């Protein structure tokens, strides 16, 4: 286990400066942190910071508020919890406003106790107020309470902004292009996640429960510095693999079945998102191998379209053509092949999208520029990270060979768009049939 890459404080400050430069003159932006969520009575879920707030601040504590002021001089202000020895004994250390200003590079800091008194003064006299209205009901109420104070204070010279703008569009465009430090973290998250998938393959055998493979994966994550999974781990044996977001993970794995694992680590806030499908007993049947290789060929065809200026629609077309032709050759689809390809007939069994943006969120933010035919036309640019994840799913009622009924196969990698094409970040998770079967013959890690 090594010390992992982290984002430098200066990069968070640069992001704030970049956002301020795009804000209209005489405006103020409000970006709140996440709140802790109660799990049961007096215990909380493991805290997960609001991603937009984290992207701009690097600050990990709940309940904080980032205020960006665009006026004659730009300012970044943080409201956060005060130091409190009694609370820190029970719940852990707090940064406090003084250390937050010094360590995170904010121009000014206040305690949360000062929020209701001070915040209206930062909004007062601004032409434009920018925040994510509707994202957080409690925060909306705070903002509109401030606006009511200003609107009722005309005699005291107070004025409320005349325009409210959603700040998310600007932040999400910034988040879509990853910096070198972000890319380095995502590479590391992929290596940890790939090793976890290998570990699960080695642990697989008839009679093992799905949750036991999940435990192998989560152990590998945590032991290597990624304390949390980026999303609920999917371990679907047999027909459970045809349920796209299956997370019960409670059934026993059976000889002759395939098992689909969709799992990725979260490292320093950034997600990996990897799917592998493999035989429980370590050996594909001939028919399983044919369908598996068809999905793999579709993924490779999509990869080959990825470069600056291309888009998801082009990648989708390439994958759909391969899948449709392959299903036709297997006798699963029938009719005129050209018509089947034009009609995207494979979508009967390829029931989800080809991929999505990836970053601080698993399904990361950023405009896909979807047209009226649901084509995603946003041009790829260097620094974008996305998933490519074709799949085929045959439930128990599907009109296919009995051996394929109840079979789901998905293969998912994480792809960085580069100046000349792409880089596959998912470099160490076995993917070809030979790699998978060799990995599953390897002795289990002690």
One Martini backbone bead per residue (centre of mass of N, CA, C, O) as a GRO file, in nm:
protein
  446
    1UNK     BB    1   0.097   0.035   0.023
    2UNK     BB    2   0.037   0.371  -0.074
    3UNK     BB    3   0.065   0.693  -0.128
    4UNK     BB    4  -0.170   0.906  -0.247
    5UNK     BB    5  -0.305   1.110  -0.449
    6UNK     BB    6  -0.362   1.464  -0.428
    7UNK     BB    7  -0.512   1.760  -0.402
    8UNK     BB    8  -0.411   2.067  -0.420
    9UNK     BB    9  -0.493   2.361  -0.279
   10UNK     BB   10  -0.430   2.538  -0.532
   11UNK     BB   11  -0.646   2.405  -0.716
   12UNK     BB   12  -0.896   2.500  -0.565
   13UNK     BB   13  -0.835   2.801  -0.600
   14UNK     BB   14  -0.838   2.799  -0.911
   15UNK     BB   15  -1.132   2.714  -0.940
   16UNK     BB   16  -1.252   2.964  -0.810
   17UNK     BB   17  -1.132   3.163  -1.011
   18UNK     BB   18  -1.267   3.044  -1.263
   19UNK     BB   19  -1.557   3.089  -1.169
   20UNK     BB   20  -1.544   3.394  -1.119
   21UNK     BB   21  -1.475   3.468  -1.418
   22UNK     BB   22  -1.782   3.363  -1.510
   23UNK     BB   23  -1.915   3.560  -1.351
   24UNK     BB   24  -2.102   3.811  -1.303
   25UNK     BB   25  -2.124   4.112  -1.227
   26UNK     BB   26  -2.229   4.158  -0.925
   27UNK     BB   27  -2.197   3.869  -0.767
   28UNK     BB   28  -2.327   3.564  -0.601
   29UNK     BB   29  -2.215   3.251  -0.460
   30UNK     BB   30  -2.372   2.941  -0.342
   31UNK     BB   31  -2.204   2.655  -0.169
   32UNK     BB   32  -2.299   2.374  -0.017
   33UNK     BB   33  -2.271   2.143   0.200
   34UNK     BB   34  -2.315   1.864   0.342
   35UNK     BB   35  -2.503   1.649   0.540
   36UNK     BB   36  -2.569   1.463   0.789
   37UNK     BB   37  -2.691   1.121   0.818
   38UNK     BB   38  -2.917   0.932   0.965
   39UNK     BB   39  -2.935   0.591   1.047
   40UNK     BB   40  -2.967   0.556   1.383
   41UNK     BB   41  -3.056   0.780   1.580
   42UNK     BB   42  -2.710   0.836   1.694
   43UNK     BB   43  -2.631   0.756   1.394
   44UNK     BB   44  -2.420   0.775   1.106
   45UNK     BB   45  -2.334   0.803   0.810
   46UNK     BB   46  -2.096   0.808   0.608
   47UNK     BB   47  -1.947   1.076   0.500
   48UNK     BB   48  -2.055   1.280   0.208
   49UNK     BB   49  -1.957   1.509   0.006
   50UNK     BB   50  -2.027   1.757  -0.179
   51UNK     BB   51  -1.900   1.781  -0.493
   52UNK     BB   52  -1.904   2.082  -0.558
   53UNK     BB   53  -1.784   2.177  -0.295
   54UNK     BB   54  -1.524   2.011  -0.308
   55UNK     BB   55  -1.414   2.113  -0.583
   56UNK     BB   56  -1.379   2.422  -0.452
   57UNK     BB   57  -1.241   2.344  -0.148
   58UNK     BB   58  -1.150   2.058   0.004
   59UNK     BB   59  -1.377   2.032   0.218
   60UNK     BB   60  -1.502   1.780   0.468
   61UNK     BB   61  -1.723   1.923   0.616
   62UNK     BB   62  -2.016   1.977   0.743
   63UNK     BB   63  -2.242   2.264   0.689
   64UNK     BB   64  -2.104   2.428   0.499
   65UNK     BB   65  -2.008   2.749   0.326
   66UNK     BB   66  -1.971   2.882   0.002
   67UNK     BB   67  -1.853   3.214  -0.095
   68UNK     BB   68  -1.883   3.404  -0.399
   69UNK     BB   69  -1.740   3.723  -0.497
   70UNK     BB   70  -1.839   3.950  -0.764
   71UNK     BB   71  -1.651   4.243  -0.796
   72UNK     BB   72  -1.399   4.450  -0.761
   73UNK     BB   73  -1.330   4.203  -0.570
   74UNK     BB   74  -1.248   3.888  -0.518
   75UNK     BB   75  -1.417   3.634  -0.310
   76UNK     BB   76  -1.359   3.385  -0.048
   77UNK     BB   77  -1.600   3.218   0.165
   78UNK     BB   78  -1.620   3.055   0.492
   79UNK     BB   79  -1.850   2.845   0.652
   80UNK     BB   80  -1.804   2.692   0.981
   81UNK     BB   81  -1.726   2.508   1.226
   82UNK     BB   82  -1.642   2.532   1.535
   83UNK     BB   83  -1.459   2.499   1.787
   84UNK     BB   84  -1.520   2.193   2.009
   85UNK     BB   85  -1.418   2.002   2.257
   86UNK     BB   86  -1.670   1.836   2.323
   87UNK     BB   87  -1.740   1.740   2.030
   88UNK     BB   88  -1.454   1.622   1.965
   89UNK     BB   89  -1.460   1.388   2.167
   90UNK     BB   90  -1.712   1.247   2.020
   91UNK     BB   91  -1.662   1.331   1.676
   92UNK     BB   92  -1.409   1.494   1.629
   93UNK     BB   93  -1.220   1.691   1.457
   94UNK     BB   94  -1.186   2.036   1.385
   95UNK     BB   95  -1.080   2.297   1.203
   96UNK     BB   96  -1.187   2.573   1.174
   97UNK     BB   97  -1.164   2.899   1.069
   98UNK     BB   98  -0.862   2.961   1.095
   99UNK     BB   99  -0.745   2.704   0.957
  100UNK     BB  100  -0.909   2.726   0.695
  101UNK     BB  101  -0.778   2.984   0.593
  102UNK     BB  102  -0.478   2.882   0.597
  103UNK     BB  103  -0.512   2.587   0.447
  104UNK     BB  104  -0.740   2.674   0.198
  105UNK     BB  105  -0.742   2.987   0.093
  106UNK     BB  106  -0.928   3.184   0.222
  107UNK     BB  107  -1.019   3.509   0.278
  108UNK     BB  108  -1.267   3.417   0.461
  109UNK     BB  109  -1.399   3.336   0.796
  110UNK     BB  110  -1.674   3.160   0.957
  111UNK     BB  111  -1.914   3.079   1.157
  112UNK     BB  112  -2.226   2.938   1.175
  113UNK     BB  113  -2.335   3.145   1.389
  114UNK     BB  114  -2.294   3.390   1.160
  115UNK     BB  115  -2.473   3.340   0.910
  116UNK     BB  116  -2.749   3.498   0.942
  117UNK     BB  117  -2.602   3.780   0.971
  118UNK     BB  118  -2.387   3.781   0.721
  119UNK     BB  119  -2.504   3.678   0.450
  120UNK     BB  120  -2.688   3.921   0.361
  121UNK     BB  121  -2.438   4.112   0.307
  122UNK     BB  122  -2.338   3.950   0.051
  123UNK     BB  123  -2.615   3.990  -0.111
  124UNK     BB  124  -2.620   4.276  -0.093
  125UNK     BB  125  -2.642   4.460  -0.400
  126UNK     BB  126  -2.679   4.238  -0.593
  127UNK     BB  127  -2.776   4.134  -0.911
  128UNK     BB  128  -2.665   3.827  -0.864
  129UNK     BB  129  -2.783   3.499  -0.782
  130UNK     BB  130  -2.599   3.189  -0.712
  131UNK     BB  131  -2.771   2.868  -0.715
  132UNK     BB  132  -2.913   2.542  -0.626
  133UNK     BB  133  -3.213   2.541  -0.689
  134UNK     BB  134  -3.377   2.251  -0.536
  135UNK     BB  135  -3.144   2.066  -0.399
  136UNK     BB  136  -3.208   2.220  -0.104
  137UNK     BB  137  -3.452   2.299   0.102
  138UNK     BB  138  -3.308   2.421   0.349
  139UNK     BB  139  -3.133   2.619   0.185
  140UNK     BB  140  -3.356   2.769   0.043
  141UNK     BB  141  -3.476   2.888   0.304
  142UNK     BB  142  -3.229   3.054   0.377
  143UNK     BB  143  -3.213   3.229   0.123
  144UNK     BB  144  -3.509   3.346   0.135
  145UNK     BB  145  -3.467   3.480   0.406
  146UNK     BB  146  -3.253   3.678   0.309
  147UNK     BB  147  -3.424   3.812   0.089
  148UNK     BB  148  -3.646   3.919   0.281
  149UNK     BB  149  -3.467   4.107   0.436
  150UNK     BB  150  -3.385   4.283   0.192
  151UNK     BB  151  -3.678   4.356   0.091
  152UNK     BB  152  -3.742   4.489   0.392
  153UNK     BB  153  -3.473   4.709   0.369
  154UNK     BB  154  -3.503   4.987   0.212
  155UNK     BB  155  -3.464   5.201   0.445
  156UNK     BB  156  -3.156   5.073   0.484
  157UNK     BB  157  -3.043   5.008   0.179
  158UNK     BB  158  -3.161   4.740   0.086
  159UNK     BB  159  -3.086   4.482  -0.168
  160UNK     BB  160  -3.195   4.255  -0.396
  161UNK     BB  161  -3.165   4.041  -0.624
  162UNK     BB  162  -3.304   4.019  -0.961
  163UNK     BB  163  -3.123   3.754  -1.007
  164UNK     BB  164  -3.147   3.397  -1.067
  165UNK     BB  165  -2.887   3.143  -1.085
  166UNK     BB  166  -2.761   2.848  -1.189
  167UNK     BB  167  -2.444   2.718  -1.094
  168UNK     BB  168  -2.405   2.426  -1.218
  169UNK     BB  169  -2.320   2.466  -1.511
  170UNK     BB  170  -2.038   2.578  -1.455
  171UNK     BB  171  -1.925   2.353  -1.273
  172UNK     BB  172  -1.981   2.106  -1.467
  173UNK     BB  173  -1.794   2.197  -1.692
  174UNK     BB  174  -1.538   2.184  -1.524
  175UNK     BB  175  -1.560   1.878  -1.430
  176UNK     BB  176  -1.536   1.738  -1.717
  177UNK     BB  177  -1.239   1.841  -1.696
  178UNK     BB  178  -0.946   1.692  -1.620
  179UNK     BB  179  -0.684   1.693  -1.431
  180UNK     BB  180  -0.386   1.554  -1.365
  181UNK     BB  181  -0.460   1.488  -1.068
  182UNK     BB  182  -0.726   1.346  -1.125
  183UNK     BB  183  -0.614   1.129  -1.313
  184UNK     BB  184  -0.423   0.999  -1.108
  185UNK     BB  185  -0.644   0.905  -0.916
  186UNK     BB  186  -0.805   0.733  -1.127
  187UNK     BB  187  -0.582   0.535  -1.178
  188UNK     BB  188  -0.563   0.428  -0.887
  189UNK     BB  189  -0.857   0.337  -0.861
  190UNK     BB  190  -0.830   0.125  -1.090
  191UNK     BB  191  -0.614  -0.053  -0.966
  192UNK     BB  192  -0.766  -0.130  -0.712
  193UNK     BB  193  -1.018  -0.241  -0.862
  194UNK     BB  194  -0.876  -0.455  -1.034
  195UNK     BB  195  -0.770  -0.619  -0.792
  196UNK     BB  196  -1.050  -0.684  -0.681
  197UNK     BB  197  -1.147  -0.850  -0.920
  198UNK     BB  198  -0.928  -1.064  -0.905
  199UNK     BB  199  -0.997  -1.160  -0.621
  200UNK     BB  200  -1.284  -1.256  -0.687
  201UNK     BB  201  -1.205  -1.467  -0.895
  202UNK     BB  202  -1.032  -1.644  -0.696
  203UNK     BB  203  -1.293  -1.687  -0.494
  204UNK     BB  204  -1.447  -1.843  -0.696
  205UNK     BB  205  -1.723  -2.078  -0.634
  206UNK     BB  206  -1.903  -2.317  -0.555
  207UNK     BB  207  -2.102  -2.194  -0.270
  208UNK     BB  208  -2.059  -1.911  -0.291
  209UNK     BB  209  -2.139  -1.601  -0.195
  210UNK     BB  210  -2.193  -1.296  -0.308
  211UNK     BB  211  -2.100  -1.147  -0.040
  212UNK     BB  212  -1.812  -1.270  -0.046
  213UNK     BB  213  -1.713  -1.116  -0.293
  214UNK     BB  214  -1.771  -0.839  -0.182
  215UNK     BB  215  -1.570  -0.863   0.056
  216UNK     BB  216  -1.317  -0.885  -0.114
  217UNK     BB  217  -1.343  -0.609  -0.246
  218UNK     BB  218  -1.363  -0.422   0.007
  219UNK     BB  219  -1.093  -0.506   0.124
  220UNK     BB  220  -0.916  -0.407  -0.108
  221UNK     BB  221  -0.990  -0.120  -0.091
  222UNK     BB  222  -0.924  -0.050   0.211
  223UNK     BB  223  -0.626  -0.166   0.221
  224UNK     BB  224  -0.563   0.067  -0.028
  225UNK     BB  225  -0.727   0.354   0.068
  226UNK     BB  226  -1.038   0.273  -0.007
  227UNK     BB  227  -1.297   0.293   0.211
  228UNK     BB  228  -1.489   0.322  -0.040
  229UNK     BB  229  -1.736   0.279  -0.237
  230UNK     BB  230  -1.881   0.443  -0.515
  231UNK     BB  231  -2.094   0.205  -0.489
  232UNK     BB  232  -2.305  -0.041  -0.505
  233UNK     BB  233  -2.230  -0.357  -0.506
  234UNK     BB  234  -2.229  -0.593  -0.777
  235UNK     BB  235  -2.344  -0.943  -0.732
  236UNK     BB  236  -2.439  -1.151  -1.012
  237UNK     BB  237  -2.577  -1.454  -1.024
  238UNK     BB  238  -2.691  -1.544  -1.295
  239UNK     BB  239  -2.996  -1.389  -1.318
  240UNK     BB  240  -2.897  -1.140  -1.151
  241UNK     BB  241  -2.741  -1.012  -1.402
  242UNK     BB  242  -3.025  -0.894  -1.529
  243UNK     BB  243  -2.997  -0.691  -1.293
  244UNK     BB  244  -2.860  -0.392  -1.305
  245UNK     BB  245  -2.914  -0.307  -0.971
  246UNK     BB  246  -2.796  -0.544  -0.809
  247UNK     BB  247  -2.756  -0.562  -0.421
  248UNK     BB  248  -2.816  -0.808  -0.238
  249UNK     BB  249  -2.599  -1.037  -0.231
  250UNK     BB  250  -2.743  -1.353  -0.120
  251UNK     BB  251  -2.655  -1.570  -0.319
  252UNK     BB  252  -2.563  -1.860  -0.454
  253UNK     BB  253  -2.316  -2.008  -0.635
  254UNK     BB  254  -2.317  -2.178  -0.951
  255UNK     BB  255  -2.246  -2.418  -1.146
  256UNK     BB  256  -2.216  -2.280  -1.482
  257UNK     BB  257  -2.224  -1.994  -1.408
  258UNK     BB  258  -2.243  -1.657  -1.412
  259UNK     BB  259  -2.069  -1.356  -1.292
  260UNK     BB  260  -2.152  -1.022  -1.201
  261UNK     BB  261  -1.925  -0.738  -1.154
  262UNK     BB  262  -1.995  -0.413  -1.005
  263UNK     BB  263  -1.695  -0.227  -0.921
  264UNK     BB  264  -1.579   0.066  -0.723
  265UNK     BB  265  -1.364   0.288  -0.613
  266UNK     BB  266  -1.302   0.542  -0.368
  267UNK     BB  267  -1.065   0.815  -0.427
  268UNK     BB  268  -1.051   1.117  -0.313
  269UNK     BB  269  -1.366   1.120  -0.440
  270UNK     BB  270  -1.303   0.918  -0.674
  271UNK     BB  271  -1.420   0.715  -0.938
  272UNK     BB  272  -1.478   0.384  -1.007
  273UNK     BB  273  -1.609   0.170  -1.302
  274UNK     BB  274  -1.636  -0.182  -1.294
  275UNK     BB  275  -1.688  -0.464  -1.522
  276UNK     BB  276  -1.730  -0.820  -1.467
  277UNK     BB  277  -1.744  -1.145  -1.637
  278UNK     BB  278  -1.771  -1.484  -1.497
  279UNK     BB  279  -1.706  -1.799  -1.412
  280UNK     BB  280  -1.752  -1.965  -1.127
  281UNK     BB  281  -1.547  -2.219  -1.223
  282UNK     BB  282  -1.333  -2.085  -1.454
  283UNK     BB  283  -1.519  -2.188  -1.716
  284UNK     BB  284  -1.614  -2.151  -2.025
  285UNK     BB  285  -1.836  -2.204  -2.240
  286UNK     BB  286  -1.887  -2.191  -2.568
  287UNK     BB  287  -2.138  -2.003  -2.557
  288UNK     BB  288  -2.040  -1.803  -2.352
  289UNK     BB  289  -1.791  -1.716  -2.517
  290UNK     BB  290  -1.938  -1.600  -2.762
  291UNK     BB  291  -2.095  -1.379  -2.609
  292UNK     BB  292  -1.863  -1.247  -2.468
  293UNK     BB  293  -1.700  -1.169  -2.728
  294UNK     BB  294  -1.917  -0.988  -2.838
  295UNK     BB  295  -1.902  -0.774  -2.616
  296UNK     BB  296  -1.601  -0.717  -2.649
  297UNK     BB  297  -1.612  -0.625  -2.947
  298UNK     BB  298  -1.798  -0.384  -2.891
  299UNK     BB  299  -1.605  -0.233  -2.709
  300UNK     BB  300  -1.372  -0.204  -2.910
  301UNK     BB  301  -1.533  -0.049  -3.122
  302UNK     BB  302  -1.583   0.193  -2.938
  303UNK     BB  303  -1.294   0.269  -2.874
  304UNK     BB  304  -1.211   0.332  -3.184
  305UNK     BB  305  -1.383   0.621  -3.166
  306UNK     BB  306  -1.200   0.753  -2.953
  307UNK     BB  307  -1.184   1.109  -2.978
  308UNK     BB  308  -1.149   1.405  -3.064
  309UNK     BB  309  -1.488   1.485  -3.182
  310UNK     BB  310  -1.629   1.272  -3.084
  311UNK     BB  311  -1.896   1.039  -2.962
  312UNK     BB  312  -2.142   0.847  -2.829
  313UNK     BB  313  -2.299   0.797  -3.091
  314UNK     BB  314  -2.065   0.663  -3.243
  315UNK     BB  315  -2.006   0.440  -3.037
  316UNK     BB  316  -2.287   0.317  -3.042
  317UNK     BB  317  -2.294   0.234  -3.339
  318UNK     BB  318  -2.057   0.037  -3.324
  319UNK     BB  319  -2.175  -0.152  -3.106
  320UNK     BB  320  -2.449  -0.219  -3.239
  321UNK     BB  321  -2.339  -0.357  -3.492
  322UNK     BB  322  -2.192  -0.587  -3.352
  323UNK     BB  323  -2.429  -0.702  -3.188
  324UNK     BB  324  -2.628  -0.752  -3.417
  325UNK     BB  325  -2.454  -0.937  -3.590
  326UNK     BB  326  -2.398  -1.148  -3.367
  327UNK     BB  327  -2.696  -1.225  -3.309
  328UNK     BB  328  -2.749  -1.320  -3.597
  329UNK     BB  329  -2.525  -1.545  -3.609
  330UNK     BB  330  -2.666  -1.693  -3.348
  331UNK     BB  331  -2.994  -1.675  -3.402
  332UNK     BB  332  -3.142  -1.444  -3.226
  333UNK     BB  333  -3.160  -1.290  -3.488
  334UNK     BB  334  -3.395  -1.196  -3.751
  335UNK     BB  335  -3.348  -1.113  -4.092
  336UNK     BB  336  -3.245  -0.818  -4.208
  337UNK     BB  337  -2.946  -0.693  -4.131
  338UNK     BB  338  -2.965  -0.395  -4.212
  339UNK     BB  339  -3.231  -0.348  -4.061
  340UNK     BB  340  -3.135  -0.429  -3.783
  341UNK     BB  341  -2.919  -0.211  -3.760
  342UNK     BB  342  -3.104   0.036  -3.810
  343UNK     BB  343  -3.298  -0.064  -3.553
  344UNK     BB  344  -3.137  -0.167  -3.314
  345UNK     BB  345  -3.200  -0.477  -3.225
  346UNK     BB  346  -3.008  -0.522  -2.975
  347UNK     BB  347  -3.189  -0.362  -2.757
  348UNK     BB  348  -3.339  -0.612  -2.651
  349UNK     BB  349  -3.046  -0.688  -2.490
  350UNK     BB  350  -2.940  -0.383  -2.491
  351UNK     BB  351  -3.077  -0.192  -2.214
  352UNK     BB  352  -2.851   0.028  -2.220
  353UNK     BB  353  -2.615   0.231  -2.208
  354UNK     BB  354  -2.274   0.272  -2.296
  355UNK     BB  355  -2.234   0.541  -2.109
  356UNK     BB  356  -2.040   0.772  -1.892
  357UNK     BB  357  -1.952   0.991  -1.690
  358UNK     BB  358  -1.645   1.044  -1.486
  359UNK     BB  359  -1.566   1.106  -1.121
  360UNK     BB  360  -1.690   1.222  -0.842
  361UNK     BB  361  -1.902   1.077  -0.996
  362UNK     BB  362  -2.020   0.813  -1.147
  363UNK     BB  363  -2.251   0.992  -1.262
  364UNK     BB  364  -2.143   1.243  -1.405
  365UNK     BB  365  -2.117   1.552  -1.486
  366UNK     BB  366  -2.258   1.679  -1.782
  367UNK     BB  367  -2.316   1.743  -2.103
  368UNK     BB  368  -2.459   1.545  -2.381
  369UNK     BB  369  -2.630   1.660  -2.607
  370UNK     BB  370  -2.932   1.576  -2.660
  371UNK     BB  371  -3.141   1.476  -2.891
  372UNK     BB  372  -3.452   1.381  -3.019
  373UNK     BB  373  -3.306   1.074  -3.051
  374UNK     BB  374  -3.098   1.038  -2.800
  375UNK     BB  375  -2.839   1.156  -2.888
  376UNK     BB  376  -2.492   1.186  -2.799
  377UNK     BB  377  -2.311   1.492  -2.910
  378UNK     BB  378  -2.079   1.536  -2.737
  379UNK     BB  379  -1.771   1.633  -2.769
  380UNK     BB  380  -1.475   1.514  -2.735
  381UNK     BB  381  -1.220   1.579  -2.483
  382UNK     BB  382  -0.951   1.639  -2.335
  383UNK     BB  383  -1.008   1.500  -1.999
  384UNK     BB  384  -1.215   1.307  -2.037
  385UNK     BB  385  -1.428   1.076  -1.851
  386UNK     BB  386  -1.537   0.736  -1.929
  387UNK     BB  387  -1.765   0.488  -2.007
  388UNK     BB  388  -1.759   0.141  -2.133
  389UNK     BB  389  -2.078  -0.078  -2.137
  390UNK     BB  390  -2.152  -0.338  -2.269
  391UNK     BB  391  -2.451  -0.559  -2.310
  392UNK     BB  392  -2.617  -0.879  -2.227
  393UNK     BB  393  -2.971  -0.986  -2.175
  394UNK     BB  394  -3.119  -1.301  -2.050
  395UNK     BB  395  -3.387  -1.407  -1.951
  396UNK     BB  396  -3.589  -1.682  -1.866
  397UNK     BB  397  -3.790  -1.586  -2.130
  398UNK     BB  398  -3.604  -1.599  -2.351
  399UNK     BB  399  -3.550  -1.649  -2.710
  400UNK     BB  400  -3.325  -1.883  -2.632
  401UNK     BB  401  -3.102  -2.066  -2.542
  402UNK     BB  402  -3.111  -2.228  -2.248
  403UNK     BB  403  -2.815  -2.148  -2.161
  404UNK     BB  404  -2.895  -1.821  -2.181
  405UNK     BB  405  -3.093  -1.832  -1.971
  406UNK     BB  406  -3.004  -1.613  -1.724
  407UNK     BB  407  -2.802  -1.413  -1.880
  408UNK     BB  408  -2.535  -1.178  -1.790
  409UNK     BB  409  -2.334  -0.933  -1.983
  410UNK     BB  410  -2.061  -0.721  -1.872
  411UNK     BB  411  -1.832  -0.455  -1.990
  412UNK     BB  412  -1.617  -0.226  -1.796
  413UNK     BB  413  -1.454   0.084  -1.864
  414UNK     BB  414  -1.206   0.345  -1.819
  415UNK     BB  415  -1.191   0.656  -2.012
  416UNK     BB  416  -0.945   0.860  -2.160
  417UNK     BB  417  -0.919   1.152  -2.320
  418UNK     BB  418  -0.695   1.240  -2.570
  419UNK     BB  419  -0.522   1.401  -2.811
  420UNK     BB  420  -0.505   1.106  -2.991
  421UNK     BB  421  -0.749   0.960  -2.804
  422UNK     BB  422  -0.688   0.702  -2.571
  423UNK     BB  423  -0.716   0.581  -2.224
  424UNK     BB  424  -0.699   0.291  -2.038
  425UNK     BB  425  -0.745   0.265  -1.690
  426UNK     BB  426  -0.825  -0.050  -1.716
  427UNK     BB  427  -0.540  -0.255  -1.687
  428UNK     BB  428  -0.587  -0.505  -1.438
  429UNK     BB  429  -0.855  -0.630  -1.543
  430UNK     BB  430  -0.958  -0.902  -1.645
  431UNK     BB  431  -1.102  -0.981  -1.990
  432UNK     BB  432  -1.020  -1.202  -2.128
  433UNK     BB  433  -1.059  -1.528  -2.127
  434UNK     BB  434  -0.767  -1.599  -2.066
  435UNK     BB  435  -0.727  -1.404  -1.828
  436UNK     BB  436  -0.953  -1.512  -1.649
  437UNK     BB  437  -0.873  -1.813  -1.633
  438UNK     BB  438  -0.592  -1.757  -1.518
  439UNK     BB  439  -0.678  -1.601  -1.263
  440UNK     BB  440  -0.862  -1.843  -1.148
  441UNK     BB  441  -0.598  -2.036  -1.115
  442UNK     BB  442  -0.498  -1.869  -0.907
  443UNK     BB  443  -0.405  -1.819  -0.608
  444UNK     BB  444  -0.512  -1.715  -0.324
  445UNK     BB  445  -0.484  -1.452  -0.136
  446UNK     BB  446  -0.344  -1.418   0.195
   0.00000   0.00000   0.00000
